[in-house]
């Protein structure tokens, strides 16, 4: 969490730090989300490659999220962004309920759920954006992303709350 705070990606929040160190189920879930986000941060700068699913060859958006979830919490997501949005076992969460580790979806090519990233906190998400780009963190409140936001999904292994709605 300190790394994210040092980079200005999340606000300093002592309650998150305290909860992450708790030996309770809630603390363990928050720690899992933090580890997932920190794992994703290790790939900042990896180039975009359509159909890519590894750091060596590059990532597209869904290849990136699939790689992070599989290698951090053992959850194998479907290959495409729209399939990830509809994956069984993930639960829909509102924009005002986002927590680090949630998948965030956008309509970037006139198609619902055509782009995916991972929410890191403080209104920001990490993703592999497009050809010529690299894995990076961006602000969801920027007009471009705010207008294209389609929804978010949470894996039970990452979320600290019981799911409210099925996808």
mmCIF file of the C-alpha atoms, coordinates in Angstrom:
data_MODEL
# 
_entry.id   MODEL 
# 
loop_
_atom_site.group_PDB 
_atom_site.id 
_atom_site.type_symbol 
_atom_site.label_atom_id 
_atom_site.label_alt_id 
_atom_site.label_comp_id 
_atom_site.label_asym_id 
_atom_site.label_entity_id 
_atom_site.label_seq_id 
_atom_site.pdbx_PDB_ins_code 
_atom_site.Cartn_x 
_atom_site.Cartn_y 
_atom_site.Cartn_z 
_atom_site.occupancy 
_atom_site.B_iso_or_equiv 
_atom_site.pdbx_formal_charge 
_atom_site.auth_seq_id 
_atom_site.auth_comp_id 
_atom_site.auth_asym_id 
_atom_site.auth_atom_id 
_atom_site.pdbx_PDB_model_num 
ATOM 1   C CA . UNK A 1 1   ? 0.000   0.000   0.000   1.00 0.00 ? 1   UNK A CA 1 
ATOM 2   C CA . UNK A 1 2   ? 2.914   2.304   0.757   1.00 0.00 ? 2   UNK A CA 1 
ATOM 3   C CA . UNK A 1 3   ? 4.150   1.963   -2.837  1.00 0.00 ? 3   UNK A CA 1 
ATOM 4   C CA . UNK A 1 4   ? 0.753   3.048   -4.147  1.00 0.00 ? 4   UNK A CA 1 
ATOM 5   C CA . UNK A 1 5   ? 0.688   5.981   -1.741  1.00 0.00 ? 5   UNK A CA 1 
ATOM 6   C CA . UNK A 1 6   ? 4.245   7.011   -2.658  1.00 0.00 ? 6   UNK A CA 1 
ATOM 7   C CA . UNK A 1 7   ? 3.306   7.053   -6.334  1.00 0.00 ? 7   UNK A CA 1 
ATOM 8   C CA . UNK A 1 8   ? 0.235   9.162   -5.582  1.00 0.00 ? 8   UNK A CA 1 
ATOM 9   C CA . UNK A 1 9   ? -2.082  6.411   -6.792  1.00 0.00 ? 9   UNK A CA 1 
ATOM 10  C CA . UNK A 1 10  ? -4.072  6.074   -3.588  1.00 0.00 ? 10  UNK A CA 1 
ATOM 11  C CA . UNK A 1 11  ? -4.671  8.461   -0.741  1.00 0.00 ? 11  UNK A CA 1 
ATOM 12  C CA . UNK A 1 12  ? -2.993  7.769   2.571   1.00 0.00 ? 12  UNK A CA 1 
ATOM 13  C CA . UNK A 1 13  ? -5.628  5.956   4.592   1.00 0.00 ? 13  UNK A CA 1 
ATOM 14  C CA . UNK A 1 14  ? -4.675  4.511   7.936   1.00 0.00 ? 14  UNK A CA 1 
ATOM 15  C CA . UNK A 1 15  ? -7.870  2.442   8.113   1.00 0.00 ? 15  UNK A CA 1 
ATOM 16  C CA . UNK A 1 16  ? -6.887  0.493   4.997   1.00 0.00 ? 16  UNK A CA 1 
ATOM 17  C CA . UNK A 1 17  ? -3.390  -0.103  6.385   1.00 0.00 ? 17  UNK A CA 1 
ATOM 18  C CA . UNK A 1 18  ? -4.766  -1.170  9.741   1.00 0.00 ? 18  UNK A CA 1 
ATOM 19  C CA . UNK A 1 19  ? -7.335  -3.507  8.176   1.00 0.00 ? 19  UNK A CA 1 
ATOM 20  C CA . UNK A 1 20  ? -4.721  -5.041  5.889   1.00 0.00 ? 20  UNK A CA 1 
ATOM 21  C CA . UNK A 1 21  ? -2.658  -6.054  8.891   1.00 0.00 ? 21  UNK A CA 1 
ATOM 22  C CA . UNK A 1 22  ? -5.634  -7.547  10.777  1.00 0.00 ? 22  UNK A CA 1 
ATOM 23  C CA . UNK A 1 23  ? -5.604  -11.340 11.070  1.00 0.00 ? 23  UNK A CA 1 
ATOM 24  C CA . UNK A 1 24  ? -9.358  -11.356 10.335  1.00 0.00 ? 24  UNK A CA 1 
ATOM 25  C CA . UNK A 1 25  ? -11.047 -12.508 7.137   1.00 0.00 ? 25  UNK A CA 1 
ATOM 26  C CA . UNK A 1 26  ? -11.686 -8.851  6.258   1.00 0.00 ? 26  UNK A CA 1 
ATOM 27  C CA . UNK A 1 27  ? -7.998  -8.038  6.704   1.00 0.00 ? 27  UNK A CA 1 
ATOM 28  C CA . UNK A 1 28  ? -6.970  -11.057 4.628   1.00 0.00 ? 28  UNK A CA 1 
ATOM 29  C CA . UNK A 1 29  ? -9.292  -10.043 1.792   1.00 0.00 ? 29  UNK A CA 1 
ATOM 30  C CA . UNK A 1 30  ? -7.980  -6.487  1.802   1.00 0.00 ? 30  UNK A CA 1 
ATOM 31  C CA . UNK A 1 31  ? -4.434  -7.835  1.813   1.00 0.00 ? 31  UNK A CA 1 
ATOM 32  C CA . UNK A 1 32  ? -5.276  -10.022 -1.195  1.00 0.00 ? 32  UNK A CA 1 
ATOM 33  C CA . UNK A 1 33  ? -6.621  -6.978  -3.065  1.00 0.00 ? 33  UNK A CA 1 
ATOM 34  C CA . UNK A 1 34  ? -3.483  -5.015  -2.197  1.00 0.00 ? 34  UNK A CA 1 
ATOM 35  C CA . UNK A 1 35  ? -1.254  -7.843  -3.415  1.00 0.00 ? 35  UNK A CA 1 
ATOM 36  C CA . UNK A 1 36  ? -3.235  -8.050  -6.658  1.00 0.00 ? 36  UNK A CA 1 
ATOM 37  C CA . UNK A 1 37  ? -2.838  -4.302  -7.263  1.00 0.00 ? 37  UNK A CA 1 
ATOM 38  C CA . UNK A 1 38  ? 0.850   -4.356  -6.350  1.00 0.00 ? 38  UNK A CA 1 
ATOM 39  C CA . UNK A 1 39  ? 1.344   -7.298  -8.688  1.00 0.00 ? 39  UNK A CA 1 
ATOM 40  C CA . UNK A 1 40  ? -0.279  -5.320  -11.490 1.00 0.00 ? 40  UNK A CA 1 
ATOM 41  C CA . UNK A 1 41  ? 2.021   -2.356  -10.782 1.00 0.00 ? 41  UNK A CA 1 
ATOM 42  C CA . UNK A 1 42  ? 5.017   -4.559  -11.551 1.00 0.00 ? 42  UNK A CA 1 
ATOM 43  C CA . UNK A 1 43  ? 3.956   -4.492  -15.199 1.00 0.00 ? 43  UNK A CA 1 
ATOM 44  C CA . UNK A 1 44  ? 3.854   -0.713  -15.685 1.00 0.00 ? 44  UNK A CA 1 
ATOM 45  C CA . UNK A 1 45  ? 5.670   0.006   -18.930 1.00 0.00 ? 45  UNK A CA 1 
ATOM 46  C CA . UNK A 1 46  ? 5.062   -3.369  -20.585 1.00 0.00 ? 46  UNK A CA 1 
ATOM 47  C CA . UNK A 1 47  ? 4.051   -2.723  -24.172 1.00 0.00 ? 47  UNK A CA 1 
ATOM 48  C CA . UNK A 1 48  ? 0.614   -3.295  -25.626 1.00 0.00 ? 48  UNK A CA 1 
ATOM 49  C CA . UNK A 1 49  ? 0.226   -6.177  -28.038 1.00 0.00 ? 49  UNK A CA 1 
ATOM 50  C CA . UNK A 1 50  ? -3.095  -7.266  -29.481 1.00 0.00 ? 50  UNK A CA 1 
ATOM 51  C CA . UNK A 1 51  ? -3.812  -10.785 -28.248 1.00 0.00 ? 51  UNK A CA 1 
ATOM 52  C CA . UNK A 1 52  ? -0.845  -10.569 -25.886 1.00 0.00 ? 52  UNK A CA 1 
ATOM 53  C CA . UNK A 1 53  ? -0.987  -12.282 -22.523 1.00 0.00 ? 53  UNK A CA 1 
ATOM 54  C CA . UNK A 1 54  ? 2.528   -12.122 -21.067 1.00 0.00 ? 54  UNK A CA 1 
ATOM 55  C CA . UNK A 1 55  ? 5.118   -9.535  -20.082 1.00 0.00 ? 55  UNK A CA 1 
ATOM 56  C CA . UNK A 1 56  ? 7.535   -10.976 -22.635 1.00 0.00 ? 56  UNK A CA 1 
ATOM 57  C CA . UNK A 1 57  ? 5.225   -10.629 -25.633 1.00 0.00 ? 57  UNK A CA 1 
ATOM 58  C CA . UNK A 1 58  ? 3.147   -7.723  -24.325 1.00 0.00 ? 58  UNK A CA 1 
ATOM 59  C CA . UNK A 1 59  ? -0.459  -7.471  -23.152 1.00 0.00 ? 59  UNK A CA 1 
ATOM 60  C CA . UNK A 1 60  ? -3.759  -6.386  -24.538 1.00 0.00 ? 60  UNK A CA 1 
ATOM 61  C CA . UNK A 1 61  ? -6.279  -5.200  -21.938 1.00 0.00 ? 61  UNK A CA 1 
ATOM 62  C CA . UNK A 1 62  ? -7.939  -8.535  -21.212 1.00 0.00 ? 62  UNK A CA 1 
ATOM 63  C CA . UNK A 1 63  ? -4.680  -10.480 -21.456 1.00 0.00 ? 63  UNK A CA 1 
ATOM 64  C CA . UNK A 1 64  ? -3.307  -8.172  -18.762 1.00 0.00 ? 64  UNK A CA 1 
ATOM 65  C CA . UNK A 1 65  ? -6.244  -8.606  -16.363 1.00 0.00 ? 65  UNK A CA 1 
ATOM 66  C CA . UNK A 1 66  ? -6.327  -12.350 -16.990 1.00 0.00 ? 66  UNK A CA 1 
ATOM 67  C CA . UNK A 1 67  ? -2.590  -12.655 -16.246 1.00 0.00 ? 67  UNK A CA 1 
ATOM 68  C CA . UNK A 1 68  ? -2.824  -10.608 -13.043 1.00 0.00 ? 68  UNK A CA 1 
ATOM 69  C CA . UNK A 1 69  ? -5.847  -12.447 -11.635 1.00 0.00 ? 69  UNK A CA 1 
ATOM 70  C CA . UNK A 1 70  ? -4.482  -15.890 -12.482 1.00 0.00 ? 70  UNK A CA 1 
ATOM 71  C CA . UNK A 1 71  ? -1.034  -15.208 -11.041 1.00 0.00 ? 71  UNK A CA 1 
ATOM 72  C CA . UNK A 1 72  ? -2.131  -13.292 -7.939  1.00 0.00 ? 72  UNK A CA 1 
ATOM 73  C CA . UNK A 1 73  ? -5.278  -15.071 -6.744  1.00 0.00 ? 73  UNK A CA 1 
ATOM 74  C CA . UNK A 1 74  ? -5.449  -18.142 -8.981  1.00 0.00 ? 74  UNK A CA 1 
ATOM 75  C CA . UNK A 1 75  ? -8.658  -17.062 -10.730 1.00 0.00 ? 75  UNK A CA 1 
ATOM 76  C CA . UNK A 1 76  ? -8.575  -17.828 -14.459 1.00 0.00 ? 76  UNK A CA 1 
ATOM 77  C CA . UNK A 1 77  ? -10.671 -15.233 -16.246 1.00 0.00 ? 77  UNK A CA 1 
ATOM 78  C CA . UNK A 1 78  ? -12.016 -15.689 -19.775 1.00 0.00 ? 78  UNK A CA 1 
ATOM 79  C CA . UNK A 1 79  ? -9.850  -14.282 -22.570 1.00 0.00 ? 79  UNK A CA 1 
ATOM 80  C CA . UNK A 1 80  ? -11.953 -11.351 -23.855 1.00 0.00 ? 80  UNK A CA 1 
ATOM 81  C CA . UNK A 1 81  ? -13.070 -8.257  -21.923 1.00 0.00 ? 81  UNK A CA 1 
ATOM 82  C CA . UNK A 1 82  ? -16.778 -8.819  -22.648 1.00 0.00 ? 82  UNK A CA 1 
ATOM 83  C CA . UNK A 1 83  ? -16.453 -12.441 -21.486 1.00 0.00 ? 83  UNK A CA 1 
ATOM 84  C CA . UNK A 1 84  ? -14.723 -11.281 -18.295 1.00 0.00 ? 84  UNK A CA 1 
ATOM 85  C CA . UNK A 1 85  ? -17.630 -8.916  -17.601 1.00 0.00 ? 85  UNK A CA 1 
ATOM 86  C CA . UNK A 1 86  ? -20.051 -11.843 -17.809 1.00 0.00 ? 86  UNK A CA 1 
ATOM 87  C CA . UNK A 1 87  ? -17.864 -14.437 -16.074 1.00 0.00 ? 87  UNK A CA 1 
ATOM 88  C CA . UNK A 1 88  ? -19.658 -16.606 -13.529 1.00 0.00 ? 88  UNK A CA 1 
ATOM 89  C CA . UNK A 1 89  ? -18.563 -15.965 -9.975  1.00 0.00 ? 89  UNK A CA 1 
ATOM 90  C CA . UNK A 1 90  ? -17.847 -12.256 -10.483 1.00 0.00 ? 90  UNK A CA 1 
ATOM 91  C CA . UNK A 1 91  ? -20.321 -9.818  -9.012  1.00 0.00 ? 91  UNK A CA 1 
ATOM 92  C CA . UNK A 1 92  ? -21.438 -6.442  -10.281 1.00 0.00 ? 92  UNK A CA 1 
ATOM 93  C CA . UNK A 1 93  ? -20.478 -3.433  -8.142  1.00 0.00 ? 93  UNK A CA 1 
ATOM 94  C CA . UNK A 1 94  ? -21.451 0.197   -8.524  1.00 0.00 ? 94  UNK A CA 1 
ATOM 95  C CA . UNK A 1 95  ? -18.987 2.938   -9.366  1.00 0.00 ? 95  UNK A CA 1 
ATOM 96  C CA . UNK A 1 96  ? -19.404 4.343   -5.853  1.00 0.00 ? 96  UNK A CA 1 
ATOM 97  C CA . UNK A 1 97  ? -18.556 0.931   -4.349  1.00 0.00 ? 97  UNK A CA 1 
ATOM 98  C CA . UNK A 1 98  ? -15.245 0.344   -6.166  1.00 0.00 ? 98  UNK A CA 1 
ATOM 99  C CA . UNK A 1 99  ? -12.406 -1.208  -4.203  1.00 0.00 ? 99  UNK A CA 1 
ATOM 100 C CA . UNK A 1 100 ? -8.817  -1.935  -5.233  1.00 0.00 ? 100 UNK A CA 1 
ATOM 101 C CA . UNK A 1 101 ? -8.707  -5.121  -7.274  1.00 0.00 ? 101 UNK A CA 1 
ATOM 102 C CA . UNK A 1 102 ? -12.103 -4.675  -8.944  1.00 0.00 ? 102 UNK A CA 1 
ATOM 103 C CA . UNK A 1 103 ? -12.293 -5.075  -12.707 1.00 0.00 ? 103 UNK A CA 1 
ATOM 104 C CA . UNK A 1 104 ? -13.509 -1.903  -14.423 1.00 0.00 ? 104 UNK A CA 1 
ATOM 105 C CA . UNK A 1 105 ? -15.048 -1.972  -17.902 1.00 0.00 ? 105 UNK A CA 1 
ATOM 106 C CA . UNK A 1 106 ? -15.362 0.635   -20.615 1.00 0.00 ? 106 UNK A CA 1 
ATOM 107 C CA . UNK A 1 107 ? -16.963 1.028   -24.043 1.00 0.00 ? 107 UNK A CA 1 
ATOM 108 C CA . UNK A 1 108 ? -14.027 2.162   -26.188 1.00 0.00 ? 108 UNK A CA 1 
ATOM 109 C CA . UNK A 1 109 ? -15.037 0.837   -29.614 1.00 0.00 ? 109 UNK A CA 1 
ATOM 110 C CA . UNK A 1 110 ? -18.811 1.367   -29.610 1.00 0.00 ? 110 UNK A CA 1 
ATOM 111 C CA . UNK A 1 111 ? -19.274 -1.971  -27.886 1.00 0.00 ? 111 UNK A CA 1 
ATOM 112 C CA . UNK A 1 112 ? -20.211 -2.579  -24.271 1.00 0.00 ? 112 UNK A CA 1 
ATOM 113 C CA . UNK A 1 113 ? -17.401 -4.082  -22.183 1.00 0.00 ? 113 UNK A CA 1 
ATOM 114 C CA . UNK A 1 114 ? -14.826 -3.653  -24.960 1.00 0.00 ? 114 UNK A CA 1 
ATOM 115 C CA . UNK A 1 115 ? -12.026 -2.571  -22.597 1.00 0.00 ? 115 UNK A CA 1 
ATOM 116 C CA . UNK A 1 116 ? -11.024 -3.704  -19.094 1.00 0.00 ? 116 UNK A CA 1 
ATOM 117 C CA . UNK A 1 117 ? -8.621  -2.618  -16.377 1.00 0.00 ? 117 UNK A CA 1 
ATOM 118 C CA . UNK A 1 118 ? -8.069  -3.066  -12.640 1.00 0.00 ? 118 UNK A CA 1 
ATOM 119 C CA . UNK A 1 119 ? -9.171  -0.437  -10.142 1.00 0.00 ? 119 UNK A CA 1 
ATOM 120 C CA . UNK A 1 120 ? -6.262  0.638   -7.900  1.00 0.00 ? 120 UNK A CA 1 
ATOM 121 C CA . UNK A 1 121 ? -8.060  3.163   -5.693  1.00 0.00 ? 121 UNK A CA 1 
ATOM 122 C CA . UNK A 1 122 ? -8.525  6.930   -5.542  1.00 0.00 ? 122 UNK A CA 1 
ATOM 123 C CA . UNK A 1 123 ? -10.405 6.988   -8.871  1.00 0.00 ? 123 UNK A CA 1 
ATOM 124 C CA . UNK A 1 124 ? -7.530  5.391   -10.798 1.00 0.00 ? 124 UNK A CA 1 
ATOM 125 C CA . UNK A 1 125 ? -7.116  2.150   -12.718 1.00 0.00 ? 125 UNK A CA 1 
ATOM 126 C CA . UNK A 1 126 ? -4.277  0.242   -14.352 1.00 0.00 ? 126 UNK A CA 1 
ATOM 127 C CA . UNK A 1 127 ? -4.615  -1.194  -17.855 1.00 0.00 ? 127 UNK A CA 1 
ATOM 128 C CA . UNK A 1 128 ? -2.945  -1.945  -21.165 1.00 0.00 ? 128 UNK A CA 1 
ATOM 129 C CA . UNK A 1 129 ? -4.495  0.783   -23.308 1.00 0.00 ? 129 UNK A CA 1 
ATOM 130 C CA . UNK A 1 130 ? -3.943  0.392   -27.059 1.00 0.00 ? 130 UNK A CA 1 
ATOM 131 C CA . UNK A 1 131 ? -1.449  -0.219  -29.865 1.00 0.00 ? 131 UNK A CA 1 
ATOM 132 C CA . UNK A 1 132 ? 1.645   1.888   -29.299 1.00 0.00 ? 132 UNK A CA 1 
ATOM 133 C CA . UNK A 1 133 ? 0.859   2.178   -25.578 1.00 0.00 ? 133 UNK A CA 1 
ATOM 134 C CA . UNK A 1 134 ? 2.161   0.554   -22.429 1.00 0.00 ? 134 UNK A CA 1 
ATOM 135 C CA . UNK A 1 135 ? 0.600   -0.690  -19.214 1.00 0.00 ? 135 UNK A CA 1 
ATOM 136 C CA . UNK A 1 136 ? -0.121  2.429   -17.165 1.00 0.00 ? 136 UNK A CA 1 
ATOM 137 C CA . UNK A 1 137 ? -2.305  3.979   -14.501 1.00 0.00 ? 137 UNK A CA 1 
ATOM 138 C CA . UNK A 1 138 ? -4.996  6.452   -15.518 1.00 0.00 ? 138 UNK A CA 1 
ATOM 139 C CA . UNK A 1 139 ? -7.685  8.457   -13.798 1.00 0.00 ? 139 UNK A CA 1 
ATOM 140 C CA . UNK A 1 140 ? -11.226 7.202   -14.411 1.00 0.00 ? 140 UNK A CA 1 
ATOM 141 C CA . UNK A 1 141 ? -12.559 10.694  -13.704 1.00 0.00 ? 141 UNK A CA 1 
ATOM 142 C CA . UNK A 1 142 ? -10.929 12.066  -16.863 1.00 0.00 ? 142 UNK A CA 1 
ATOM 143 C CA . UNK A 1 143 ? -13.701 12.881  -19.321 1.00 0.00 ? 143 UNK A CA 1 
ATOM 144 C CA . UNK A 1 144 ? -12.697 10.196  -21.839 1.00 0.00 ? 144 UNK A CA 1 
ATOM 145 C CA . UNK A 1 145 ? -12.955 7.351   -19.307 1.00 0.00 ? 145 UNK A CA 1 
ATOM 146 C CA . UNK A 1 146 ? -15.870 8.779   -17.324 1.00 0.00 ? 146 UNK A CA 1 
ATOM 147 C CA . UNK A 1 147 ? -18.051 8.885   -20.459 1.00 0.00 ? 147 UNK A CA 1 
ATOM 148 C CA . UNK A 1 148 ? -17.138 5.314   -21.419 1.00 0.00 ? 148 UNK A CA 1 
ATOM 149 C CA . UNK A 1 149 ? -17.433 3.559   -18.033 1.00 0.00 ? 149 UNK A CA 1 
ATOM 150 C CA . UNK A 1 150 ? -19.733 0.484   -18.362 1.00 0.00 ? 150 UNK A CA 1 
ATOM 151 C CA . UNK A 1 151 ? -19.497 -1.120  -14.964 1.00 0.00 ? 151 UNK A CA 1 
ATOM 152 C CA . UNK A 1 152 ? -17.329 -3.074  -12.573 1.00 0.00 ? 152 UNK A CA 1 
ATOM 153 C CA . UNK A 1 153 ? -17.035 -6.636  -11.324 1.00 0.00 ? 153 UNK A CA 1 
ATOM 154 C CA . UNK A 1 154 ? -15.542 -8.072  -8.158  1.00 0.00 ? 154 UNK A CA 1 
ATOM 155 C CA . UNK A 1 155 ? -14.132 -11.498 -7.473  1.00 0.00 ? 155 UNK A CA 1 
ATOM 156 C CA . UNK A 1 156 ? -15.160 -12.861 -4.055  1.00 0.00 ? 156 UNK A CA 1 
ATOM 157 C CA . UNK A 1 157 ? -11.471 -13.541 -3.295  1.00 0.00 ? 157 UNK A CA 1 
ATOM 158 C CA . UNK A 1 158 ? -10.736 -9.808  -3.643  1.00 0.00 ? 158 UNK A CA 1 
ATOM 159 C CA . UNK A 1 159 ? -13.807 -8.096  -2.180  1.00 0.00 ? 159 UNK A CA 1 
ATOM 160 C CA . UNK A 1 160 ? -14.307 -7.485  1.484   1.00 0.00 ? 160 UNK A CA 1 
ATOM 161 C CA . UNK A 1 161 ? -18.088 -7.439  1.301   1.00 0.00 ? 161 UNK A CA 1 
ATOM 162 C CA . UNK A 1 162 ? -20.616 -10.071 0.417   1.00 0.00 ? 162 UNK A CA 1 
ATOM 163 C CA . UNK A 1 163 ? -21.753 -9.724  -3.190  1.00 0.00 ? 163 UNK A CA 1 
ATOM 164 C CA . UNK A 1 164 ? -24.896 -7.664  -3.731  1.00 0.00 ? 164 UNK A CA 1 
ATOM 165 C CA . UNK A 1 165 ? -25.855 -8.410  -7.311  1.00 0.00 ? 165 UNK A CA 1 
ATOM 166 C CA . UNK A 1 166 ? -25.129 -11.131 -9.818  1.00 0.00 ? 166 UNK A CA 1 
ATOM 167 C CA . UNK A 1 167 ? -23.509 -10.008 -13.117 1.00 0.00 ? 167 UNK A CA 1 
# 
